[in-house]
């Protein structure tokens, strides 16, 4: 049994490309400020791990968008926000995560994150580029933004 208490249901997962090692898309200082604000605002909004359906957040090095950063992807909504400053984080938390209305003027890309007809490919079935991974996690293609 895991010592890390995972919630039974996760409402959303936020992936923020905030402090890239190769700063192609944004100033890492701007990304670090956005990350700090995101952690604070998710908690203030009652969406952290203590809630019934939490919003998970992860700081990533790179989302391979490499422009318009910092970049925030919202899963499973399929929304990619660009130019995510600390002020933009406030709007995204208030309008999208709490208010259930995406912040249209900050969106730089969308994806349905849905499997193609015929079901999910899995690493086990030779899908995901045939990479030989384990498990039955669904593959998803990354849109060309």
C-alpha positions as a Python dict, from the first residue, in 0.01 Angstrom:
ca = {
    (1, 'X'): (0, 0, 0),
    (2, 'X'): (126, 344, -93),
    (3, 'X'): (212, 593, 177),
    (4, 'X'): (105, 871, -58),
    (5, 'X'): (-274, 918, -28),
    (6, 'X'): (-406, 948, -381),
    (7, 'X'): (-757, 1089, -415),
    (8, 'X'): (-1028, 861, -550),
    (9, 'X'): (-1110, 1118, -817),
    (10, 'X'): (-905, 1397, -971),
    (11, 'X'): (-1095, 1684, -1128),
    (12, 'X'): (-812, 1826, -1336),
    (13, 'X'): (-437, 1811, -1373),
    (14, 'X'): (-248, 2133, -1444),
    (15, 'X'): (92, 2110, -1613),
    (16, 'X'): (291, 2433, -1604),
    (17, 'X'): (608, 2474, -1807),
    (18, 'X'): (750, 2728, -1567),
    (19, 'X'): (1126, 2707, -1530),
    (20, 'X'): (1266, 2542, -1842),
    (21, 'X'): (1632, 2441, -1843),
    (22, 'X'): (1661, 2583, -2195),
    (23, 'X'): (1466, 2908, -2171),
    (24, 'X'): (1329, 2915, -2526),
    (25, 'X'): (970, 3009, -2445),
    (26, 'X'): (987, 3238, -2142),
    (27, 'X'): (1192, 3408, -1876),
    (28, 'X'): (1235, 3147, -1600),
    (29, 'X'): (1177, 3420, -1337),
    (30, 'X'): (830, 3485, -1483),
    (31, 'X'): (761, 3111, -1482),
    (32, 'X'): (876, 3073, -1122),
    (33, 'X'): (645, 3356, -1015),
    (34, 'X'): (354, 3194, -1202),
    (35, 'X'): (427, 2858, -1034),
    (36, 'X'): (432, 3012, -687),
    (37, 'X'): (101, 3188, -757),
    (38, 'X'): (-56, 2871, -897),
    (39, 'X'): (28, 2673, -583),
    (40, 'X'): (-112, 2949, -363),
    (41, 'X'): (-432, 3006, -565),
    (42, 'X'): (-520, 2636, -603),
    (43, 'X'): (-500, 2604, -226),
    (44, 'X'): (-694, 2927, -161),
    (45, 'X'): (-969, 2812, -398),
    (46, 'X'): (-1007, 2489, -201),
    (47, 'X'): (-894, 2277, -496),
    (48, 'X'): (-584, 2123, -340),
    (49, 'X'): (-532, 1765, -223),
    (50, 'X'): (-762, 1817, 76),
    (51, 'X'): (-1071, 1864, -141),
    (52, 'X'): (-1308, 1586, -255),
    (53, 'X'): (-1212, 1630, -622),
    (54, 'X'): (-874, 1800, -623),
    (55, 'X'): (-693, 1976, -900),
    (56, 'X'): (-342, 1835, -925),
    (57, 'X'): (-59, 2064, -1033),
    (58, 'X'): (278, 1975, -1175),
    (59, 'X'): (570, 2197, -1270),
    (60, 'X'): (735, 2058, -1580),
    (61, 'X'): (1057, 2152, -1751),
    (62, 'X'): (914, 2161, -2103),
    (63, 'X'): (583, 2088, -2277),
    (64, 'X'): (746, 2111, -2623),
    (65, 'X'): (541, 2414, -2720),
    (66, 'X'): (851, 2640, -2703),
    (67, 'X'): (667, 2967, -2760),
    (68, 'X'): (422, 3192, -2580),
    (69, 'X'): (542, 3076, -2239),
    (70, 'X'): (500, 3015, -1962),
    (71, 'X'): (254, 2755, -2087),
    (72, 'X'): (-18, 2585, -1880),
    (73, 'X'): (-200, 2273, -2001),
    (74, 'X'): (-528, 2180, -1835),
    (75, 'X'): (-614, 1811, -1852),
    (76, 'X'): (-865, 1667, -1938),
    (77, 'X'): (-1010, 1991, -2074),
    (78, 'X'): (-754, 1996, -2356),
    (79, 'X'): (-681, 2365, -2310),
    (80, 'X'): (-336, 2514, -2341),
    (81, 'X'): (-284, 2865, -2205),
    (82, 'X'): (6, 3088, -2308),
    (83, 'X'): (177, 3387, -2149),
    (84, 'X'): (81, 3253, -1806),
    (85, 'X'): (203, 3524, -1571),
    (86, 'X'): (103, 3544, -1205),
    (87, 'X'): (-187, 3771, -1303),
    (88, 'X'): (-297, 3521, -1571),
    (89, 'X'): (-294, 3246, -1306),
    (90, 'X'): (-544, 3448, -1101),
    (91, 'X'): (-779, 3466, -1400),
    (92, 'X'): (-738, 3097, -1489),
    (93, 'X'): (-811, 2984, -1134),
    (94, 'X'): (-1108, 3219, -1088),
    (95, 'X'): (-1267, 3189, -1432),
    (96, 'X'): (-1174, 2839, -1552),
    (97, 'X'): (-1110, 2621, -1248),
    (98, 'X'): (-1374, 2774, -1021),
    (99, 'X'): (-1611, 2939, -1270),
    (100, 'X'): (-1593, 2659, -1531),
    (101, 'X'): (-1538, 2913, -1812),
    (102, 'X'): (-1211, 2891, -2007),
    (103, 'X'): (-1020, 3220, -2038),
    (104, 'X'): (-1051, 3254, -2416),
    (105, 'X'): (-803, 3539, -2466),
    (106, 'X'): (-521, 3336, -2305),
    (107, 'X'): (-582, 3011, -2497),
    (108, 'X'): (-311, 2923, -2749),
    (109, 'X'): (-430, 2571, -2832),
    (110, 'X'): (-700, 2310, -2779),
    (111, 'X'): (-713, 1934, -2800),
    (112, 'X'): (-998, 1693, -2737),
    (113, 'X'): (-760, 1443, -2567),
    (114, 'X'): (-991, 1172, -2692),
    (115, 'X'): (-883, 839, -2839),
    (116, 'X'): (-926, 783, -3209),
    (117, 'X'): (-1219, 568, -3315),
    (118, 'X'): (-1152, 209, -3224),
    (119, 'X'): (-1043, 275, -2869),
    (120, 'X'): (-722, 352, -2693),
    (121, 'X'): (-387, 230, -2809),
    (122, 'X'): (-167, 122, -2524),
    (123, 'X'): (203, 62, -2482),
    (124, 'X'): (111, -300, -2412),
    (125, 'X'): (-63, -335, -2748),
    (126, 'X'): (234, -190, -2935),
    (127, 'X'): (80, 155, -2957),
    (128, 'X'): (237, 479, -2839),
    (129, 'X'): (498, 452, -3110),
    (130, 'X'): (566, 90, -3020),
    (131, 'X'): (786, 210, -2737),
    (132, 'X'): (741, -108, -2540),
    (133, 'X'): (619, 66, -2226),
    (134, 'X'): (422, -121, -1967),
    (135, 'X'): (63, -101, -1859),
    (136, 'X'): (-255, 3, -2026),
    (137, 'X'): (-220, 380, -2014),
    (138, 'X'): (-385, 543, -2314),
    (139, 'X'): (-168, 718, -2569),
    (140, 'X'): (-252, 1068, -2675),
    (141, 'X'): (-119, 1270, -2961),
    (142, 'X'): (11, 1620, -2901),
    (143, 'X'): (-149, 1882, -3125),
    (144, 'X'): (76, 2088, -3352),
    (145, 'X'): (21, 2432, -3205),
}
